[in-house]
Amino acid sequence: MISVIVPAHNEEAYLLETLRALEQQRYPRYEVIVVANGCSDATAAVARNHCDRLIVVSQKGISLSRNLGARLALGDLLLFLDADTILEPDALKVIYRQFTRKHAAGTLKARPSPARVGYLLLYFFKNLMHWAKFHKGSVGVILCWKDYFEATGGFDESLHVMENSALIERMQKFGGYCFVHQTVATTSMRRYEKKGFHNTVGLWLKLWCQSLIGDVRHRNYETVR
């Protein structure tokens, strides 16, 4: 069984499309858990009739929300999905076939929306880095086995940036990293659209370099909606 966990903070504009795509999955054994965290909009109302379990918490926090969803998940395999990321109808079936017990963590091939030339080029390099395992990261989707997740203690809730990479790195002792490229996750480029392409790319490169040589616990990630 696959448990899809969707943390959602003020995501009323994006969440419904994400959940409707999950309703179209061709894989029979899965559940959808939405964790509405610190919301001041209609996120919970949007999710209520489109998920198997809705959790509402007053505190904002993506790592906190993911950990809470994982604790309540019934599945053996956890899929953490960003609220602005769309899965293709065959995604869970492909994951079931490709993500095996020899893997500890992984992600899917990603596609930007809108599909502008600059974004496509950027995601070509991101996907290439994940495929080549030069950077074992994620874009919109994180895959892992629940028992491995629990053994590592889950997401570090003191981290507000690079928490995905930190989790994946800790899980490497249980198995390899899997880049599933036979299906695609389409993710919103809203941060690039609102903050600017060069500013956003520069921020990610800076954070990545800081994570390699120091501690990024003092860094915060600005919410963009």
N, C-alpha and C positions, 0 to 999 in steps of 0.2 A: 504494500500500500504506500502511496506517495502522499505526503502532507504538504500542501502548498500554503505557505505562510506569507501574508501580505501586510507589512506594517504600513499604516496610512495616517499621515498628519496633514490635515486640511487638504485632502485629495479629492474633493467632490467633483472637480472638473475632469479628472483623469480616471478615477477608480472604476466607474461603470464599464467603460470599454475594456479594461483589464479583466474584470470579472466575467463579462459576457464572452470573452475569448476563452476563458477557463471552462465555461459551460459547454463549449463546443469540442472539448477534448474527446478523442476517440479511445482513450485508455479508460477502462471501467473502474479501477480501484484507486480512487483518490478522494481527498477531502480538501476544502478550502477554508482557511482560518484567516480572518481579517482582524487585525489589532489596531483599532482607531485610538490614537494616542495624542492627548493634548489638543484635541480639535475644537475649533470655534466655528466650524461650518457644518454642512450637512453630510459629512463623510459617513457617519454611522448610519444615517437614514438611507443613503445610497447603497450601502453594503448589505443592509438587513435581509433582503429577499434574494440575495445573489451569492450567499456563502453558506457553508455548513455550520460555522460557528463565528459569532461576532463577539469580540472582546473590546470593551471600552474602558480606557484608563485615562485619568486626568493628567498624568505626567507625560510630557513629550520626551521621546527618546527612541531612536531606531534600534539600537542594540537591546535596550530594555524590552521593546516590543517583540523583537525576534526571539529573544530568550523566553519570554512569556508564552508566545505561540508554540515554541518548540516543546516546552514543558507539558502543554495540553495536547500535543499532536499524538495521533494514534498510529501514524505511519512509521514504517521502518526507514524510509528515505525522506529527507527533508528538502524542500525546494523553497528557498527564500526569494520572493519575487517583489521587485519594486512596483509601487502602485501605478507607475506610468509606463510599464513594460508589457507588451502584448506577445503572447505565445501563439504559435501556429497550432492548428488543430491536431497535428501529429506529434506535438512536442513531448508529451508525457510518455507516449508509446516509444518514441525514439530514446528517451532517457532511460526507460525501463530496459531496453535492449543494450544500450551502450555503457551505462554507468554501472559497473560491477563491483563486487566486494574487494577487488584488487585496488579500487580507487577510494581515496578518502574524501576528496573534495573536488569540485570542478565548476564549470560554467558553460554557457552556450555561446555559439557564434552570435554576434550582435549586429543589428542594422539600425542606422539612425533614422529618426523621423523629425523633421522633413529630410528627404534624401538629396540634400544639396551636395555639390561637388566637394567642397571642403570637408563636410561631415563624412562623406563616403570615404575620402582619402584617410581621414583620421581613424575611422573605424577599420579600414583595411589594415592599418598598422597595429591597432589594438588587437584585432583578431589574430594577426600574424604573431604578435608577441605571446599571446596565450597559447596558440597552436604550437609554437616552438618552445614553450615553457621558459622563455626568457623572463617573463613576468607572470607569475601564477596568481592572476587576479580575477576580476569578474566585472561584468557590465549588466546590471539589472537582474541577474540570476546567480544564486549560489546554491550548489548541490552538495549534500553531505549525508552520511548515514547517521541516524539518530544516536546510536550507541557511541560512535566516535565523537559526535558533537557533545554528548553529555560527559564523556571522559575528559575532554579538554576544558570543560567548564563553560562552553558556549562563547558568545561574543563578550569581549571586554567592555563593560559598560562605562568605563572611565575614558574610553577612546571615542572621539567624535569625528575623527577623520581616519581613513586607512584601516578601519576596523575589519573590513572584509579580508584584506590581504593578511592582517594579523591572525585572523582565525584560520585561514587556509594554510598559512605557514606552520601554525601549531599542530595542525592535523596531519602534516606530512609524515609523522612517525607511524601513522596507521596504514598508509598506502600512498599511491600516486595521485597526481593531479590529472583530471580528465577534461579535455576541451571537446565538447560535443558540437560538431560542425554540420551534422546531417539535418539539423533543424535550426531555425533562426528566431531570436528574440528581438522584437522591434521596440526600441526605447526612445523616449522623448528627449529632444535636444533643448528643452526649455531653459536650462541654465546657460547654454551657449547663446541662445536667442536673446536672453535678457541681460546677461552680464558681458556678452561679447566673446567671440571665438578666441581671440588671442589672450584675453584676460583669463579665460577659463582654462585653456591649455597651459598657460604659464603657471596658474595656481596648482594644477595637478602635477606638473613637473617639479615644482618647488616642494610640494608635500612629499612626493615620492623620494626625492633626494634627501629631504630631512628625515624621512623614515629609515633610510639606509644608514645614516650616520648619527642619528640622535633620537630623542623622544618627542613625539608629536601629541602627547596628552594635553598640552596646553593650547592646542589649536582647535578652533571651532569651525563648523561647516555652516555657512549661511543658508537659511531656508529660502528657496526660490519657488514661488507658486504663480 
